[in-house]
Amino acid sequence: MITRIPTPLDLTLREFVSLRNIVIRSFTPSHQVAAPDKERLLELGLIQIGMGGLMPTPAGRIVARL
Protein backbone atom coordinates (compact mmCIF):
# COMPACT_ATOMS: atom_id res chain seq x y z
CA MET A 1 0.00 0.00 0.00
CA ILE A 2 1.27 3.45 -0.90
CA THR A 3 1.57 5.80 2.07
CA ARG A 4 2.97 8.83 0.22
CA ILE A 5 3.53 10.10 -3.30
CA PRO A 6 7.03 9.09 -4.42
CA THR A 7 9.48 11.76 -5.52
CA PRO A 8 11.89 11.63 -8.46
CA LEU A 9 14.59 10.72 -5.92
CA ASP A 10 12.76 7.42 -5.30
CA LEU A 11 13.25 6.44 -8.94
CA THR A 12 16.27 5.44 -10.94
CA LEU A 13 17.09 7.69 -13.88
CA ARG A 14 15.74 5.07 -16.29
CA GLU A 15 12.47 4.74 -14.33
CA PHE A 16 12.08 8.51 -14.25
CA VAL A 17 12.68 8.79 -18.01
CA SER A 18 10.13 6.04 -18.64
CA LEU A 19 7.60 7.84 -16.45
CA ARG A 20 8.20 11.17 -18.22
CA ASN A 21 7.75 9.51 -21.61
CA ILE A 22 4.45 7.97 -20.51
CA VAL A 23 3.22 11.31 -19.11
CA ILE A 24 4.24 13.21 -22.26
CA ARG A 25 2.37 10.78 -24.52
CA SER A 26 -0.58 10.21 -22.09
CA PHE A 27 -0.76 6.64 -23.47
CA THR A 28 2.12 4.30 -24.24
CA PRO A 29 1.92 0.77 -25.60
CA SER A 30 3.07 -1.59 -22.87
CA HIS A 31 5.90 -3.09 -24.93
CA GLN A 32 7.64 0.30 -25.25
CA VAL A 33 8.61 0.37 -21.55
CA ALA A 34 11.20 -1.98 -20.07
CA ALA A 35 9.50 -4.65 -17.93
CA PRO A 36 11.39 -3.83 -14.70
CA ASP A 37 10.57 -0.12 -15.04
CA LYS A 38 6.93 -0.86 -15.81
CA GLU A 39 6.58 -3.14 -12.78
CA ARG A 40 8.20 -0.62 -10.44
CA LEU A 41 6.10 2.31 -11.71
CA LEU A 42 2.94 0.19 -11.36
CA GLU A 43 3.98 -0.82 -7.84
CA LEU A 44 4.48 2.83 -6.88
CA GLY A 45 1.09 3.79 -8.33
CA LEU A 46 2.60 6.19 -10.88
CA ILE A 47 1.15 4.45 -13.92
CA GLN A 48 -1.80 2.19 -14.62
CA ILE A 49 -2.70 -0.31 -17.30
CA GLY A 50 -5.67 0.67 -19.38
CA MET A 51 -6.96 0.26 -22.92
CA GLY A 52 -4.11 -2.09 -23.77
CA GLY A 53 -1.31 0.24 -22.74
CA LEU A 54 0.12 2.36 -19.95
CA MET A 55 -1.29 5.64 -18.72
CA PRO A 56 -0.04 7.96 -15.98
CA THR A 57 -1.97 8.27 -12.74
CA PRO A 58 -2.48 11.71 -11.19
CA ALA A 59 0.45 10.93 -8.84
CA GLY A 60 2.56 9.98 -11.86
CA ARG A 61 1.82 13.32 -13.53
CA ILE A 62 2.88 15.16 -10.36
CA VAL A 63 6.14 13.21 -10.00
CA ALA A 64 7.04 13.60 -13.68
CA ARG A 65 6.72 17.37 -13.40
CA LEU A 66 8.83 17.78 -10.24
C-alpha positions as CSV (number, residue, x, y, z in Angstrom):
1,M,0.0,0.0,0.0
2,I,1.3,3.5,-0.9
3,T,1.6,5.8,2.1
4,R,3.0,8.8,0.2
5,I,3.5,10.1,-3.3
6,P,7.0,9.1,-4.4
7,T,9.5,11.8,-5.5
8,P,11.9,11.6,-8.5
9,L,14.6,10.7,-5.9
10,D,12.8,7.4,-5.3
11,L,13.2,6.4,-8.9
12,T,16.3,5.4,-10.9
13,L,17.1,7.7,-13.9
14,R,15.7,5.1,-16.3
15,E,12.5,4.7,-14.3
16,F,12.1,8.5,-14.3
17,V,12.7,8.8,-18.0
18,S,10.1,6.0,-18.6
19,L,7.6,7.8,-16.5
20,R,8.2,11.2,-18.2
21,N,7.7,9.5,-21.6
22,I,4.4,8.0,-20.5
23,V,3.2,11.3,-19.1
24,I,4.2,13.2,-22.3
25,R,2.4,10.8,-24.5
26,S,-0.6,10.2,-22.1
27,F,-0.8,6.6,-23.5
28,T,2.1,4.3,-24.2
29,P,1.9,0.8,-25.6
30,S,3.1,-1.6,-22.9
31,H,5.9,-3.1,-24.9
32,Q,7.6,0.3,-25.2
33,V,8.6,0.4,-21.6
34,A,11.2,-2.0,-20.1
35,A,9.5,-4.7,-17.9
36,P,11.4,-3.8,-14.7
37,D,10.6,-0.1,-15.0
38,K,6.9,-0.9,-15.8
39,E,6.6,-3.1,-12.8
40,R,8.2,-0.6,-10.4
41,L,6.1,2.3,-11.7
42,L,2.9,0.2,-11.4
43,E,4.0,-0.8,-7.8
44,L,4.5,2.8,-6.9
45,G,1.1,3.8,-8.3
46,L,2.6,6.2,-10.9
47,I,1.2,4.4,-13.9
48,Q,-1.8,2.2,-14.6
49,I,-2.7,-0.3,-17.3
50,G,-5.7,0.7,-19.4
51,M,-7.0,0.3,-22.9
52,G,-4.1,-2.1,-23.8
53,G,-1.3,0.2,-22.7
54,L,0.1,2.4,-20.0
55,M,-1.3,5.6,-18.7
56,P,0.0,8.0,-16.0
57,T,-2.0,8.3,-12.7
58,P,-2.5,11.7,-11.2
59,A,0.4,10.9,-8.8
60,G,2.6,10.0,-11.9
61,R,1.8,13.3,-13.5
62,I,2.9,15.2,-10.4
63,V,6.1,13.2,-10.0
64,A,7.0,13.6,-13.7
65,R,6.7,17.4,-13.4
66,L,8.8,17.8,-10.2
